Amino acid sequence: MRLAPRVARLERHHGLHGPDRRDPETVRLHEEARTHAEMRQATRQLAAHMWRAAGQPERAAAVLGGGGSPADALGEEGTCLLLMEEVDRGKRLLDRAKALRKGKSTAFEQHYEGLFYFFHEQPDRAYPLLEASSYELIYRWDAIKLLCVILVEKNQVADATQFMAPFAQVEVKECDHAYVLAWLKLVDGKKLEARALLDQFPSDKLAEFWKPRFQKLRAKTQTLAS
């Protein structure tokens, strides 16, 4: 009897091959590799989008082309996994990136990790990350607004007012900006101005994170008006 048929029968007997004659463990590893490759591509696309949104097309191109340092690649992938709710994997990669840089993170990682914690209602973890990223010009305005949200909700209005002072002439286009300004207007007793800011963003146009916050401020304007 030839050896190959005997080996095949033994493999089938011990479950080493599936009905399609492929080793199940090999199939599993191939599927994991394919899934990882697809996830890696998805995170690259997301990271590139974020770099383009920040006005850094060269960095976006480098991400898509697999450029940049190994630490940056790990940090970008970890950041994107975090935002995609792959939290444990994302944190592991971010920790590896920091270890390669002797404990340092990039502004990119700080900013988006800060956003993750902010929108997951963990302001104490978000604040130092957003504060660090605010020193980078491309993230400053977005970071300042969210820092001010945290400050006003902790009743640290004086600090929020100081943060917002350099941006007094900036047109209100985003709900986070309107929320902070409305809160400050209410503290100053300018309820009509606060209401006008809130009314620019009807509830059906707000994300779930912002709806209860706007409702709370709207209720305060009504209470003050009565």
N, C-alpha and C positions, 0 to 999 in steps of 0.2 A: 504494500500500500504506500502511495506517495505521501510525503510528510505534510504538504500544504493542506490537503483536505482534512487530515487528522487535526492539524492545528486549528483550522477553521471550525471544526466541530467542537473542539475543546473551548475555543473562544466563545462560541454560541452557548455552550453548556454553562459556562461560568459567567455569562452575561457581559462578556467583554465587547460584544458587537450588538448593535441594534438590528432591527429587521432590515434596515437598508445597508447592512454590512459595515456600518461605520462604528468606530469605538465611541461609546457614549461620552467618556471623559474628554476625548478629543473634540467631539461635537460641542460639548459644554465650553471648553476652552476657546474654541473658535467663535462661539456665540458671544462669550464675554469679551473677546478681543474686538469683535465687530461692534458690540455695544459701546465699548470704551472708545473706539475710533470715532463712532458717530457722536458720542458725547464730547469728545475732544474737539471735533469739528464744530459742534454747536457752541461750545464755549469760546472757541476762536472767533466765530461769527459774532457772538455777543460782545466779546471784548473789543473787537474791531469796531462794532457799532458804537460802543461807549467812547472809544478814542475819537471816532469821527464826530460824535456829538460834542466832545470837548474841544473840537477844533484842531485835532492832531492827526491829519490824514496820513502822515508819514509813519506814525506809530501804528495806526490801523493796518497799513500795508505790511509792516514788519510782523505784526501778529499773524496775519493771514499767510504770510510767507514762512512762518516758523522762525522768524528772526528774534533778536533780543537775547538776553542772557538766560541761562537755565533757571535762575531764581525768579526772574521776571515772568517767564513762561509758566512756572509753577504757581506764582502769585496770581497771575491773570486767570488761569484755569480754576484755582481755588476760589477766587472771588466770584467768578461766574457760577460755579457749582453752588456756592452759598446762596446766590440770588435765585438759582433754580431750585432751591429747597433741598439740595443734596448737601445737607449741613455738615454731617460728619466727615464726608470725603472732602468737602471744601475746606474745613478747618484743618484737616491733616495736611493738605497741600499748602495752605497758608503758613502753617507752622514750619513746614520744610523750607519754604521760601525764606522765612525769617531766619531760620538756622543757617542757611547758606550766606546770609548777609550779616551774620553775627548779631541777630536780634532786631534788625531794622526792617521796617516795612516801607513800601512806596506810597506816595500820596494817592495813587490809584487804588491800592488795596485799602488804605485807611478810609478813603471817602466812601467806597461802595460797601465796605464792611460796616461803616457807620450808618449808611442808609439801611442796611439789612436790620441792624438792631433798632434803629429809629422806628421803622415801620412794623417791627415786631414788638413794639411797646416796651422797649428796654432802654430808656433814655440815659440811664447812668452808664451803660456800656457804649452807647452811641456818642455821647458828648465828647469824650477825649479823642475819639477817632475823627469826628467831624471838625473839632477844633484844630487838630493837627493838619487835616487836609485843607483847611481854610487858608493856610499860609501859601498854598499853591494857587496862583492866580486863576487857573482854569476851573477850579472848584470853589473859589472863595464865595461867590454870591449864593450859590445853592447851599453851601455849608452854613453860611451866616444865617440864612432864613430858618433852617432847621434848628440851629443852635438857639435862635430866638424863640422858636416854638417851645423848646424845652425850658427856656428861662421863664417865659411868661406863665407857663403852666406850673412852675415852681414859685410863682409870685416874685421872681427876681426881675421886676420890671425896669429898674434903673439900669441894670446891665444890658437888657434887651434894647432899651432906648439908645444906649451908647453904641451898641453894635450897629443899629440901624441908621444912626445919624449920617454917616457918609453916603447913604443911599436914599436920602430924602427925596431926591428928584427923579428917582427911577419909577417909571410907569408901572402900575399894578397890572400884571398879566397872568400871574399864577396864584392859585388858591392859598399856598403857604404864605406868600407875601401879604395877601389880603387878610388872612387870619391873624398874623402878627400885628399888622397895622390896626385892625379892628379892635384887638385886645388893648392896644396902647391908647386908642381913641376912647374906649370905655373907661379906662383908668383916669383919663383926663376929663371925663364927664361929657365927651362929645358923642352922644349916643346916636344922633342923626347921621353923622359922618361914618360912625362904625357900621350902622345899618346899611348905608349906601355901599360900603365896601363888601359886606357880606352878600348883599343882593346881586352883586355881579356874578355870583357863583351859586345858582339854584341847586337844591339838594340832588335833583336827578342828574346833574352834571358832575357831581362829586364822587370820588372814589370812596369806598367803604371806610377807609381810615379817617377821612375828613368829615363825613356826614355828622357823626355825633358831636364833633367839636364845633362845627358851624351851628348846629341846632342849639347847643348850649349857649353860645354867644348871642344868637338871635333871641333866645329866651331872656337873656340879660337885658338886651336893648328894649324888649317889650316891658319887662319889669320896671326898668328905669323910666320908661315913658309913661307908665300908669300912675 
